[in-house]
Amino acid sequence: MWERTNQLPAEEEIRKRRWKWIGHTLRKSSNCITRQALTWNPEGKRKRGRPKNTLRRIIEADMKTMNYNWTELEKIAQDRVGWRMLVSGLCSFTRSNRRKVVAAN
């Protein structure tokens, strides 16, 4: 159905926009508050129970699937064309994985 309407599923659209924003933020200077907030790691103990699914955890899960770390992403983000290719590759990667799961069922 998504092909007929020429649209991305909502999950992929959100992921695509999130990574576009990350690239925008990584291109900012290192003393910018949004850049610092992106890589900030709070200290102290957390509450009992399952950890909350934060933006940072979602980003790091995507980074793990792409085999990148923060320093590599900062270098790639400086090249806007390269960053666009990375973002489009991430979206097509998740789309192809979903198709494999659907085909297996």
Gaussian input, Z-matrix of N, CA and C with variables (Angstrom, degrees):
# hf/3-21g

backbone

0 1
 N
 C     1     B1
 C     2     B2     1     A1
 N     3     B3     2     A2     1     D1
 C     4     B4     3     A3     2     D2
 C     5     B5     4     A4     3     D3
 N     6     B6     5     A5     4     D4
 C     7     B7     6     A6     5     D5
 C     8     B8     7     A7     6     D6
 N     9     B9     8     A8     7     D7
 C    10    B10     9     A9     8     D8
 C    11    B11    10    A10     9     D9
 N    12    B12    11    A11    10    D10
 C    13    B13    12    A12    11    D11
 C    14    B14    13    A13    12    D12
 N    15    B15    14    A14    13    D13
 C    16    B16    15    A15    14    D14
 C    17    B17    16    A16    15    D15
 N    18    B18    17    A17    16    D16
 C    19    B19    18    A18    17    D17
 C    20    B20    19    A19    18    D18
 N    21    B21    20    A20    19    D19
 C    22    B22    21    A21    20    D20
 C    23    B23    22    A22    21    D21
 N    24    B24    23    A23    22    D22
 C    25    B25    24    A24    23    D23
 C    26    B26    25    A25    24    D24
 N    27    B27    26    A26    25    D25
 C    28    B28    27    A27    26    D26
 C    29    B29    28    A28    27    D27
 N    30    B30    29    A29    28    D28
 C    31    B31    30    A30    29    D29
 C    32    B32    31    A31    30    D30
 N    33    B33    32    A32    31    D31
 C    34    B34    33    A33    32    D32
 C    35    B35    34    A34    33    D33
 N    36    B36    35    A35    34    D34
 C    37    B37    36    A36    35    D35
 C    38    B38    37    A37    36    D36
 N    39    B39    38    A38    37    D37
 C    40    B40    39    A39    38    D38
 C    41    B41    40    A40    39    D39
 N    42    B42    41    A41    40    D40
 C    43    B43    42    A42    41    D41
 C    44    B44    43    A43    42    D42
 N    45    B45    44    A44    43    D43
 C    46    B46    45    A45    44    D44
 C    47    B47    46    A46    45    D45
 N    48    B48    47    A47    46    D46
 C    49    B49    48    A48    47    D47
 C    50    B50    49    A49    48    D48
 N    51    B51    50    A50    49    D49
 C    52    B52    51    A51    50    D50
 C    53    B53    52    A52    51    D51
 N    54    B54    53    A53    52    D52
 C    55    B55    54    A54    53    D53
 C    56    B56    55    A55    54    D54
 N    57    B57    56    A56    55    D55
 C    58    B58    57    A57    56    D56
 C    59    B59    58    A58    57    D57
 N    60    B60    59    A59    58    D58
 C    61    B61    60    A60    59    D59
 C    62    B62    61    A61    60    D60
 N    63    B63    62    A62    61    D61
 C    64    B64    63    A63    62    D62
 C    65    B65    64    A64    63    D63
 N    66    B66    65    A65    64    D64
 C    67    B67    66    A66    65    D65
 C    68    B68    67    A67    66    D66
 N    69    B69    68    A68    67    D67
 C    70    B70    69    A69    68    D68
 C    71    B71    70    A70    69    D69
 N    72    B72    71    A71    70    D70
 C    73    B73    72    A72    71    D71
 C    74    B74    73    A73    72    D72
 N    75    B75    74    A74    73    D73
 C    76    B76    75    A75    74    D74
 C    77    B77    76    A76    75    D75
 N    78    B78    77    A77    76    D76
 C    79    B79    78    A78    77    D77
 C    80    B80    79    A79    78    D78
 N    81    B81    80    A80    79    D79
 C    82    B82    81    A81    80    D80
 C    83    B83    82    A82    81    D81
 N    84    B84    83    A83    82    D82
 C    85    B85    84    A84    83    D83
 C    86    B86    85    A85    84    D84
 N    87    B87    86    A86    85    D85
 C    88    B88    87    A87    86    D86
 C    89    B89    88    A88    87    D87
 N    90    B90    89    A89    88    D88
 C    91    B91    90    A90    89    D89
 C    92    B92    91    A91    90    D90
 N    93    B93    92    A92    91    D91
 C    94    B94    93    A93    92    D92
 C    95    B95    94    A94    93    D93
 N    96    B96    95    A95    94    D94
 C    97    B97    96    A96    95    D95
 C    98    B98    97    A97    96    D96
 N    99    B99    98    A98    97    D97
 C   100   B100    99    A99    98    D98
 C   101   B101   100   A100    99    D99
 N   102   B102   101   A101   100   D100
 C   103   B103   102   A102   101   D101
 C   104   B104   103   A103   102   D102
 N   105   B105   104   A104   103   D103
 C   106   B106   105   A105   104   D104
 C   107   B107   106   A106   105   D105
 N   108   B108   107   A107   106   D106
 C   109   B109   108   A108   107   D107
 C   110   B110   109   A109   108   D108
 N   111   B111   110   A110   109   D109
 C   112   B112   111   A111   110   D110
 C   113   B113   112   A112   111   D111
 N   114   B114   113   A113   112   D112
 C   115   B115   114   A114   113   D113
 C   116   B116   115   A115   114   D114
 N   117   B117   116   A116   115   D115
 C   118   B118   117   A117   116   D116
 C   119   B119   118   A118   117   D117
 N   120   B120   119   A119   118   D118
 C   121   B121   120   A120   119   D119
 C   122   B122   121   A121   120   D120
 N   123   B123   122   A122   121   D121
 C   124   B124   123   A123   122   D122
 C   125   B125   124   A124   123   D123
 N   126   B126   125   A125   124   D124
 C   127   B127   126   A126   125   D125
 C   128   B128   127   A127   126   D126
 N   129   B129   128   A128   127   D127
 C   130   B130   129   A129   128   D128
 C   131   B131   130   A130   129   D129
 N   132   B132   131   A131   130   D130
 C   133   B133   132   A132   131   D131
 C   134   B134   133   A133   132   D132
 N   135   B135   134   A134   133   D133
 C   136   B136   135   A135   134   D134
 C   137   B137   136   A136   135   D135
 N   138   B138   137   A137   136   D136
 C   139   B139   138   A138   137   D137
 C   140   B140   139   A139   138   D138
 N   141   B141   140   A140   139   D139
 C   142   B142   141   A141   140   D140
 C   143   B143   142   A142   141   D141
 N   144   B144   143   A143   142   D142
 C   145   B145   144   A144   143   D143
 C   146   B146   145   A145   144   D144
 N   147   B147   146   A146   145   D145
 C   148   B148   147   A147   146   D146
 C   149   B149   148   A148   147   D147
 N   150   B150   149   A149   148   D148
 C   151   B151   150   A150   149   D149
 C   152   B152   151   A151   150   D150
 N   153   B153   152   A152   151   D151
 C   154   B154   153   A153   152   D152
 C   155   B155   154   A154   153   D153
 N   156   B156   155   A155   154   D154
 C   157   B157   156   A156   155   D155
 C   158   B158   157   A157   156   D156
 N   159   B159   158   A158   157   D157
 C   160   B160   159   A159   158   D158
 C   161   B161   160   A160   159   D159
 N   162   B162   161   A161   160   D160
 C   163   B163   162   A162   161   D161
 C   164   B164   163   A163   162   D162
 N   165   B165   164   A164   163   D163
 C   166   B166   165   A165   164   D164
 C   167   B167   166   A166   165   D165
 N   168   B168   167   A167   166   D166
 C   169   B169   168   A168   167   D167
 C   170   B170   169   A169   168   D168
 N   171   B171   170   A170   169   D169
 C   172   B172   171   A171   170   D170
 C   173   B173   172   A172   171   D171
 N   174   B174   173   A173   172   D172
 C   175   B175   174   A174   173   D173
 C   176   B176   175   A175   174   D174
 N   177   B177   176   A176   175   D175
 C   178   B178   177   A177   176   D176
 C   179   B179   178   A178   177   D177
 N   180   B180   179   A179   178   D178
 C   181   B181   180   A180   179   D179
 C   182   B182   181   A181   180   D180
 N   183   B183   182   A182   181   D181
 C   184   B184   183   A183   182   D182
 C   185   B185   184   A184   183   D183
 N   186   B186   185   A185   184   D184
 C   187   B187   186   A186   185   D185
 C   188   B188   187   A187   186   D186
 N   189   B189   188   A188   187   D187
 C   190   B190   189   A189   188   D188
 C   191   B191   190   A190   189   D189
 N   192   B192   191   A191   190   D190
 C   193   B193   192   A192   191   D191
 C   194   B194   193   A193   192   D192
 N   195   B195   194   A194   193   D193
 C   196   B196   195   A195   194   D194
 C   197   B197   196   A196   195   D195
 N   198   B198   197   A197   196   D196
 C   199   B199   198   A198   197   D197
 C   200   B200   199   A199   198   D198
 N   201   B201   200   A200   199   D199
 C   202   B202   201   A201   200   D200
 C   203   B203   202   A202   201   D201
 N   204   B204   203   A203   202   D202
 C   205   B205   204   A204   203   D203
 C   206   B206   205   A205   204   D204
 N   207   B207   206   A206   205   D205
 C   208   B208   207   A207   206   D206
 C   209   B209   208   A208   207   D207
 N   210   B210   209   A209   208   D208
 C   211   B211   210   A210   209   D209
 C   212   B212   211   A211   210   D210
 N   213   B213   212   A212   211   D211
 C   214   B214   213   A213   212   D212
 C   215   B215   214   A214   213   D213
 N   216   B216   215   A215   214   D214
 C   217   B217   216   A216   215   D215
 C   218   B218   217   A217   216   D216
 N   219   B219   218   A218   217   D217
 C   220   B220   219   A219   218   D218
 C   221   B221   220   A220   219   D219
 N   222   B222   221   A221   220   D220
 C   223   B223   222   A222   221   D221
 C   224   B224   223   A223   222   D222
 N   225   B225   224   A224   223   D223
 C   226   B226   225   A225   224   D224
 C   227   B227   226   A226   225   D225
 N   228   B228   227   A227   226   D226
 C   229   B229   228   A228   227   D227
 C   230   B230   229   A229   228   D228
 N   231   B231   230   A230   229   D229
 C   232   B232   231   A231   230   D230
 C   233   B233   232   A232   231   D231
 N   234   B234   233   A233   232   D232
 C   235   B235   234   A234   233   D233
 C   236   B236   235   A235   234   D234
 N   237   B237   236   A236   235   D235
 C   238   B238   237   A237   236   D236
 C   239   B239   238   A238   237   D237
 N   240   B240   239   A239   238   D238
 C   241   B241   240   A240   239   D239
 C   242   B242   241   A241   240   D240
 N   243   B243   242   A242   241   D241
 C   244   B244   243   A243   242   D242
 C   245   B245   244   A244   243   D243
 N   246   B246   245   A245   244   D244
 C   247   B247   246   A246   245   D245
 C   248   B248   247   A247   246   D246
 N   249   B249   248   A248   247   D247
 C   250   B250   249   A249   248   D248
 C   251   B251   250   A250   249   D249
 N   252   B252   251   A251   250   D250
 C   253   B253   252   A252   251   D251
 C   254   B254   253   A253   252   D252
 N   255   B255   254   A254   253   D253
 C   256   B256   255   A255   254   D254
 C   257   B257   256   A256   255   D255
 N   258   B258   257   A257   256   D256
 C   259   B259   258   A258   257   D257
 C   260   B260   259   A259   258   D258
 N   261   B261   260   A260   259   D259
 C   262   B262   261   A261   260   D260
 C   263   B263   262   A262   261   D261
 N   264   B264   263   A263   262   D262
 C   265   B265   264   A264   263   D263
 C   266   B266   265   A265   264   D264
 N   267   B267   266   A266   265   D265
 C   268   B268   267   A267   266   D266
 C   269   B269   268   A268   267   D267
 N   270   B270   269   A269   268   D268
 C   271   B271   270   A270   269   D269
 C   272   B272   271   A271   270   D270
 N   273   B273   272   A272   271   D271
 C   274   B274   273   A273   272   D272
 C   275   B275   274   A274   273   D273
 N   276   B276   275   A275   274   D274
 C   277   B277   276   A276   275   D275
 C   278   B278   277   A277   276   D276
 N   279   B279   278   A278   277   D277
 C   280   B280   279   A279   278   D278
 C   281   B281   280   A280   279   D279
 N   282   B282   281   A281   280   D280
 C   283   B283   282   A282   281   D281
 C   284   B284   283   A283   282   D282
 N   285   B285   284   A284   283   D283
 C   286   B286   285   A285   284   D284
 C   287   B287   286   A286   285   D285
 N   288   B288   287   A287   286   D286
 C   289   B289   288   A288   287   D287
 C   290   B290   289   A289   288   D288
 N   291   B291   290   A290   289   D289
 C   292   B292   291   A291   290   D290
 C   293   B293   292   A292   291   D291
 N   294   B294   293   A293   292   D292
 C   295   B295   294   A294   293   D293
 C   296   B296   295   A295   294   D294
 N   297   B297   296   A296   295   D295
 C   298   B298   297   A297   296   D296
 C   299   B299   298   A298   297   D297
 N   300   B300   299   A299   298   D298
 C   301   B301   300   A300   299   D299
 C   302   B302   301   A301   300   D300
 N   303   B303   302   A302   301   D301
 C   304   B304   303   A303   302   D302
 C   305   B305   304   A304   303   D303
 N   306   B306   305   A305   304   D304
 C   307   B307   306   A306   305   D305
 C   308   B308   307   A307   306   D306
 N   309   B309   308   A308   307   D307
 C   310   B310   309   A309   308   D308
 C   311   B311   310   A310   309   D309
 N   312   B312   311   A311   310   D310
 C   313   B313   312   A312   311   D311
 C   314   B314   313   A313   312   D312

   B1=1.4419
   B2=1.5316
   B3=1.3487
   B4=1.4639
   B5=1.5282
   B6=1.3442
   B7=1.4618
   B8=1.5292
   B9=1.3201
   B10=1.4637
   B11=1.5234
   B12=1.3262
   B13=1.4634
   B14=1.5225
   B15=1.3420
   B16=1.4655
   B17=1.5331
   B18=1.3353
   B19=1.4598
   B20=1.5168
   B21=1.3266
   B22=1.4581
   B23=1.5220
   B24=1.3324
   B25=1.4664
   B26=1.5260
   B27=1.3158
   B28=1.4663
   B29=1.5226
   B30=1.3272
   B31=1.4633
   B32=1.5296
   B33=1.3275
   B34=1.4655
   B35=1.5234
   B36=1.3190
   B37=1.4680
   B38=1.5219
   B39=1.3299
   B40=1.4658
   B41=1.5188
   B42=1.3395
   B43=1.4680
   B44=1.5278
   B45=1.3243
   B46=1.4646
   B47=1.5313
   B48=1.3227
   B49=1.4700
   B50=1.5211
   B51=1.3395
   B52=1.4613
   B53=1.5253
   B54=1.3320
   B55=1.4596
   B56=1.5256
   B57=1.3226
   B58=1.4640
   B59=1.5255
   B60=1.3352
   B61=1.4656
   B62=1.5248
   B63=1.3196
   B64=1.4663
   B65=1.5206
   B66=1.3245
   B67=1.4616
   B68=1.5174
   B69=1.3192
   B70=1.4647
   B71=1.5255
   B72=1.3259
   B73=1.4631
   B74=1.5232
   B75=1.3320
   B76=1.4648
   B77=1.5267
   B78=1.3332
   B79=1.4639
   B80=1.5232
   B81=1.3272
   B82=1.4688
   B83=1.5225
   B84=1.3326
   B85=1.4642
   B86=1.5233
   B87=1.3236
   B88=1.4664
   B89=1.5262
   B90=1.3438
   B91=1.4692
   B92=1.5328
   B93=1.3293
   B94=1.4669
   B95=1.5328
   B96=1.3203
   B97=1.4648
   B98=1.5270
   B99=1.3338
   B100=1.4657
   B101=1.5231
   B102=1.3112
   B103=1.4745
   B104=1.5193
   B105=1.3204
   B106=1.4624
   B107=1.5242
   B108=1.3182
   B109=1.4643
   B110=1.5268
   B111=1.3206
   B112=1.4601
   B113=1.5245
   B114=1.3165
   B115=1.4656
   B116=1.5233
   B117=1.3240
   B118=1.4573
   B119=1.5226
   B120=1.3232
   B121=1.4573
   B122=1.5244
   B123=1.3390
   B124=1.4669
   B125=1.5246
   B126=1.3198
   B127=1.4534
   B128=1.5180
   B129=1.3150
   B130=1.4533
   B131=1.5114
   B132=1.3206
   B133=1.4622
   B134=1.5199
   B135=1.3097
   B136=1.4558
   B137=1.5212
   B138=1.3131
   B139=1.4619
   B140=1.5315
   B141=1.3201
   B142=1.4571
   B143=1.5203
   B144=1.3226
   B145=1.4564
   B146=1.5156
   B147=1.3059
   B148=1.4537
   B149=1.5220
   B150=1.3365
   B151=1.4691
   B152=1.5306
   B153=1.3146
   B154=1.4592
   B155=1.5240
   B156=1.3153
   B157=1.4545
   B158=1.5298
   B159=1.3197
   B160=1.4533
   B161=1.5237
   B162=1.3195
   B163=1.4594
   B164=1.5198
   B165=1.3273
   B166=1.4653
   B167=1.5283
   B168=1.3150
   B169=1.4712
   B170=1.5278
   B171=1.3173
   B172=1.4636
   B173=1.5235
   B174=1.3350
   B175=1.4613
   B176=1.5222
   B177=1.3341
   B178=1.4599
   B179=1.5257
   B180=1.3278
   B181=1.4673
   B182=1.5288
   B183=1.3372
   B184=1.4651
   B185=1.5239
   B186=1.3368
   B187=1.4630
   B188=1.5254
   B189=1.3146
   B190=1.4607
   B191=1.5252
   B192=1.3478
   B193=1.4646
   B194=1.5210
   B195=1.3413
   B196=1.4651
   B197=1.5243
   B198=1.3356
   B199=1.4710
   B200=1.5269
   B201=1.3253
   B202=1.4622
   B203=1.5186
   B204=1.3462
   B205=1.4647
   B206=1.5239
   B207=1.3447
   B208=1.4658
   B209=1.5240
   B210=1.3342
   B211=1.4712
   B212=1.5233
   B213=1.3289
   B214=1.4646
   B215=1.5253
   B216=1.3260
   B217=1.4656
   B218=1.5219
   B219=1.3402
   B220=1.4682
   B221=1.5217
   B222=1.3274
   B223=1.4699
   B224=1.5248
   B225=1.3209
   B226=1.4675
   B227=1.5256
   B228=1.3310
   B229=1.4672
   B230=1.5256
   B231=1.3195
   B232=1.4643
   B233=1.5264
   B234=1.3236
   B235=1.4639
   B236=1.5274
   B237=1.3130
   B238=1.4653
   B239=1.5255
   B240=1.3282
   B241=1.4675
   B242=1.5269
   B243=1.3240
   B244=1.4621
   B245=1.5147
   B246=1.3358
   B247=1.4663
   B248=1.5253
   B249=1.3412
   B250=1.4648
   B251=1.5260
   B252=1.3308
   B253=1.4629
   B254=1.5290
   B255=1.3322
   B256=1.4613
   B257=1.5243
   B258=1.3325
   B259=1.4669
   B260=1.5253
   B261=1.3189
   B262=1.4662
   B263=1.5226
   B264=1.3343
   B265=1.4631
   B266=1.5097
   B267=1.3179
   B268=1.4634
   B269=1.5187
   B270=1.3227
   B271=1.4651
   B272=1.5262
   B273=1.3271
   B274=1.4627
   B275=1.5221
   B276=1.3510
   B277=1.4637
   B278=1.5206
   B279=1.3200
   B280=1.4660
   B281=1.5260
   B282=1.3250
   B283=1.4547
   B284=1.5306
   B285=1.3470
   B286=1.4611
   B287=1.5201
   B288=1.3281
   B289=1.4639
   B290=1.5186
   B291=1.3326
   B292=1.4548
   B293=1.5244
   B294=1.3332
   B295=1.4619
   B296=1.5246
   B297=1.3400
   B298=1.4629
   B299=1.5234
   B300=1.3265
   B301=1.4617
   B302=1.5245
   B303=1.3252
   B304=1.4634
   B305=1.5241
   B306=1.3383
   B307=1.4573
   B308=1.5266
   B309=1.3269
   B310=1.4657
   B311=1.5199
   B312=1.3140
   B313=1.4740
   B314=1.4802
   A1=110.81
   A2=116.55
   A3=119.40
   A4=110.86
   A5=116.49
   A6=119.41
   A7=110.89
   A8=116.32
   A9=119.90
   A10=111.75
   A11=117.20
   A12=120.61
   A13=112.22
   A14=116.68
   A15=122.49
   A16=111.61
   A17=115.65
   A18=121.58
   A19=109.74
   A20=115.13
   A21=121.27
   A22=109.49
   A23=117.66
   A24=119.06
   A25=109.99
   A26=117.25
   A27=121.85
   A28=111.64
   A29=117.37
   A30=120.83
   A31=111.45
   A32=116.64
   A33=120.13
   A34=111.71
   A35=117.14
   A36=120.28
   A37=110.44
   A38=116.87
   A39=120.81
   A40=110.20
   A41=117.04
   A42=120.74
   A43=110.80
   A44=117.15
   A45=121.56
   A46=110.79
   A47=117.10
   A48=120.46
   A49=111.51
   A50=116.66
   A51=120.60
   A52=110.01
   A53=117.51
   A54=120.39
   A55=112.21
   A56=117.88
   A57=119.53
   A58=109.73
   A59=116.69
   A60=121.03
   A61=110.65
   A62=117.84
   A63=121.16
   A64=109.84
   A65=117.57
   A66=120.37
   A67=111.52
   A68=116.53
   A69=121.62
   A70=110.19
   A71=116.31
   A72=121.47
   A73=111.23
   A74=117.74
   A75=120.55
   A76=112.26
   A77=117.66
   A78=120.22
   A79=112.42
   A80=117.72
   A81=120.83
   A82=110.31
   A83=116.21
   A84=119.85
   A85=110.29
   A86=116.05
   A87=120.49
   A88=112.83
   A89=118.71
   A90=119.63
   A91=112.66
   A92=118.02
   A93=122.14
   A94=108.83
   A95=116.71
   A96=121.52
   A97=112.24
   A98=118.55
   A99=119.54
   A100=111.01
   A101=116.36
   A102=119.87
   A103=110.46
   A104=116.76
   A105=120.28
   A106=110.50
   A107=117.33
   A108=120.88
   A109=111.70
   A110=116.60
   A111=120.54
   A112=111.74
   A113=117.13
   A114=120.65
   A115=112.86
   A116=117.88
   A117=121.52
   A118=110.70
   A119=115.85
   A120=121.28
   A121=108.14
   A122=119.13
   A123=120.53
   A124=111.35
   A125=115.21
   A126=120.60
   A127=109.74
   A128=115.56
   A129=120.63
   A130=111.67
   A131=114.36
   A132=119.79
   A133=109.94
   A134=114.83
   A135=120.57
   A136=109.06
   A137=115.83
   A138=121.27
   A139=110.48
   A140=114.53
   A141=120.46
   A142=110.33
   A143=115.12
   A144=119.82
   A145=112.49
   A146=114.30
   A147=120.67
   A148=110.60
   A149=117.56
   A150=119.32
   A151=111.04
   A152=115.64
   A153=120.03
   A154=109.52
   A155=115.20
   A156=120.93
   A157=108.23
   A158=116.35
   A159=121.74
   A160=110.69
   A161=116.25
   A162=121.04
   A163=110.50
   A164=116.22
   A165=120.02
   A166=111.56
   A167=117.83
   A168=120.78
   A169=111.21
   A170=116.74
   A171=120.27
   A172=109.88
   A173=116.56
   A174=121.13
   A175=110.13
   A176=116.95
   A177=120.09
   A178=111.62
   A179=118.16
   A180=120.42
   A181=110.22
   A182=116.86
   A183=120.47
   A184=110.73
   A185=116.60
   A186=120.45
   A187=110.46
   A188=116.50
   A189=120.92
   A190=110.72
   A191=117.38
   A192=119.85
   A193=111.34
   A194=117.22
   A195=121.35
   A196=112.52
   A197=117.86
   A198=123.22
   A199=112.32
   A200=116.65
   A201=122.63
   A202=109.26
   A203=115.71
   A204=120.62
   A205=107.98
   A206=116.86
   A207=121.00
   A208=112.06
   A209=117.99
   A210=119.47
   A211=111.24
   A212=117.58
   A213=119.83
   A214=110.92
   A215=116.31
   A216=119.49
   A217=111.62
   A218=117.25
   A219=120.16
   A220=110.81
   A221=117.25
   A222=120.88
   A223=110.97
   A224=116.60
   A225=120.34
   A226=110.77
   A227=117.27
   A228=121.34
   A229=112.18
   A230=118.17
   A231=120.53
   A232=111.31
   A233=116.94
   A234=122.29
   A235=107.79
   A236=116.96
   A237=120.77
   A238=112.64
   A239=117.18
   A240=120.07
   A241=109.81
   A242=116.34
   A243=120.35
   A244=112.04
   A245=116.01
   A246=119.92
   A247=110.93
   A248=116.94
   A249=120.04
   A250=110.77
   A251=116.09
   A252=119.87
   A253=110.63
   A254=116.40
   A255=120.74
   A256=110.60
   A257=116.95
   A258=121.44
   A259=110.46
   A260=117.80
   A261=119.62
   A262=110.59
   A263=117.31
   A264=120.64
   A265=111.99
   A266=117.10
   A267=120.80
   A268=110.46
   A269=116.84
   A270=120.20
   A271=110.91
   A272=118.41
   A273=119.96
   A274=110.62
   A275=117.50
   A276=121.55
   A277=110.63
   A278=117.41
   A279=120.29
   A280=110.38
   A281=117.65
   A282=121.14
   A283=110.28
   A284=118.01
   A285=120.67
   A286=111.15
   A287=118.17
   A288=120.64
   A289=110.91
   A290=117.72
   A291=120.89
   A292=109.98
   A293=117.23
   A294=120.19
   A295=110.95
   A296=117.46
   A297=120.96
   A298=110.66
   A299=117.02
   A300=121.11
   A301=110.08
   A302=117.53
   A303=121.46
   A304=110.05
   A305=117.73
   A306=121.39
   A307=111.33
   A308=117.31
   A309=121.08
   A310=111.57
   A311=117.72
   A312=121.04
   A313=108.25
   D1=-36.12
   D2=-179.15
   D3=-63.52
   D4=-34.17
   D5=179.47
   D6=-68.47
   D7=-37.05
   D8=-179.29
   D9=-66.81
   D10=-36.15
   D11=-179.14
   D12=-91.03
   D13=-5.27
   D14=179.18
   D15=58.18
   D16=43.84
   D17=178.96
   D18=-130.70
   D19=159.36
   D20=174.18
   D21=-89.95
   D22=149.80
   D23=171.51
   D24=-60.41
   D25=154.19
   D26=-175.17
   D27=-57.68
   D28=-40.62
   D29=-179.36
   D30=-60.43
   D31=-43.28
   D32=179.61
   D33=-70.04
   D34=-37.45
   D35=178.22
   D36=-63.23
   D37=-41.05
   D38=178.01
   D39=-64.49
   D40=-45.54
   D41=179.38
   D42=-61.12
   D43=-42.69
   D44=180.00
   D45=-61.87
   D46=-46.55
   D47=-179.50
   D48=-67.66
   D49=-36.20
   D50=177.95
   D51=-61.13
   D52=-46.02
   D53=-178.25
   D54=-71.89
   D55=-29.87
   D56=173.59
   D57=-64.04
   D58=-41.24
   D59=178.22
   D60=-66.15
   D61=-39.67
   D62=178.81
   D63=-61.38
   D64=-43.26
   D65=177.70
   D66=-61.88
   D67=-42.55
   D68=177.41
   D69=-59.64
   D70=-43.55
   D71=-178.23
   D72=-69.49
   D73=-39.45
   D74=-179.04
   D75=-69.47
   D76=-21.77
   D77=177.07
   D78=-79.74
   D79=-13.10
   D80=178.90
   D81=-73.08
   D82=167.18
   D83=179.09
   D84=-68.31
   D85=155.88
   D86=-174.31
   D87=-68.88
   D88=-17.65
   D89=178.85
   D90=-92.38
   D91=3.45
   D92=177.11
   D93=-72.54
   D94=137.91
   D95=-174.40
   D96=-64.77
   D97=-35.45
   D98=179.61
   D99=-68.79
   D100=-35.50
   D101=177.48
   D102=-67.65
   D103=-41.01
   D104=178.70
   D105=-66.02
   D106=-38.69
   D107=-179.14
   D108=-66.90
   D109=-30.06
   D110=-178.78
   D111=-64.55
   D112=-38.68
   D113=-176.90
   D114=-106.86
   D115=7.57
   D116=-177.88
   D117=-70.14
   D118=138.24
   D119=178.55
   D120=-122.62
   D121=108.75
   D122=-177.57
   D123=-66.12
   D124=148.88
   D125=-179.91
   D126=-102.81
   D127=162.42
   D128=178.23
   D129=107.07
   D130=-178.98
   D131=-178.45
   D132=-93.04
   D133=151.30
   D134=177.11
   D135=-104.74
   D136=171.69
   D137=179.91
   D138=-70.40
   D139=165.77
   D140=175.66
   D141=-67.48
   D142=160.46
   D143=175.08
   D144=101.59
   D145=-173.77
   D146=-178.52
   D147=-69.11
   D148=137.37
   D149=177.91
   D150=-63.24
   D151=145.60
   D152=178.47
   D153=-71.63
   D154=149.61
   D155=179.49
   D156=-84.41
   D157=92.55
   D158=-176.34
   D159=-90.40
   D160=167.98
   D161=177.33
   D162=-58.76
   D163=-42.35
   D164=-179.75
   D165=-60.75
   D166=-41.91
   D167=179.75
   D168=-66.74
   D169=-37.76
   D170=177.85
   D171=-65.10
   D172=-44.43
   D173=179.30
   D174=-61.89
   D175=-45.83
   D176=-178.14
   D177=-66.81
   D178=-31.39
   D179=175.35
   D180=-66.57
   D181=-42.16
   D182=176.34
   D183=-64.57
   D184=-39.88
   D185=178.78
   D186=-62.31
   D187=-37.47
   D188=-179.66
   D189=-65.40
   D190=-40.13
   D191=178.93
   D192=-68.09
   D193=-28.89
   D194=-179.83
   D195=-90.52
   D196=-7.48
   D197=-177.06
   D198=59.91
   D199=47.39
   D200=176.09
   D201=-124.11
   D202=158.90
   D203=171.60
   D204=-122.10
   D205=179.22
   D206=-174.42
   D207=-61.31
   D208=-41.76
   D209=-177.13
   D210=-66.92
   D211=-38.65
   D212=177.59
   D213=-65.81
   D214=-40.20
   D215=178.98
   D216=-65.64
   D217=-36.85
   D218=177.78
   D219=-62.05
   D220=-39.99
   D221=178.72
   D222=-67.08
   D223=-43.98
   D224=-179.13
   D225=-66.21
   D226=-36.64
   D227=-177.09
   D228=-64.39
   D229=-25.27
   D230=179.34
   D231=-66.17
   D232=-27.82
   D233=176.09
   D234=-97.41
   D235=105.31
   D236=-173.19
   D237=-64.34
   D238=-37.34
   D239=179.23
   D240=-67.15
   D241=-42.81
   D242=177.01
   D243=-62.38
   D244=-37.89
   D245=178.99
   D246=-66.00
   D247=-41.08
   D248=178.40
   D249=-61.84
   D250=-38.78
   D251=178.26
   D252=-65.50
   D253=-39.25
   D254=178.32
   D255=-62.97
   D256=-45.25
   D257=-178.88
   D258=-64.91
   D259=-44.45
   D260=179.61
   D261=-66.93
   D262=-33.69
   D263=176.18
   D264=-66.69
   D265=-38.01
   D266=178.46
   D267=-64.24
   D268=-43.10
   D269=-179.20
   D270=-67.50
   D271=-40.26
   D272=179.29
   D273=-70.94
   D274=-31.26
   D275=177.67
   D276=-63.77
   D277=-46.35
   D278=-179.94
   D279=-68.80
   D280=-34.20
   D281=179.22
   D282=-66.36
   D283=-43.04
   D284=-179.70
   D285=-68.41
   D286=-35.76
   D287=176.89
   D288=-65.42
   D289=-39.56
   D290=179.80
   D291=-65.75
   D292=-38.38
   D293=179.02
   D294=-63.61
   D295=-38.13
   D296=178.64
   D297=-64.00
   D298=-40.35
   D299=179.91
   D300=-66.99
   D301=-43.23
   D302=-179.75
   D303=-65.57
   D304=-40.61
   D305=-179.62
   D306=-67.07
   D307=-32.93
   D308=179.73
   D309=-69.56
   D310=-29.99
   D311=-179.25
   D312=-80.79

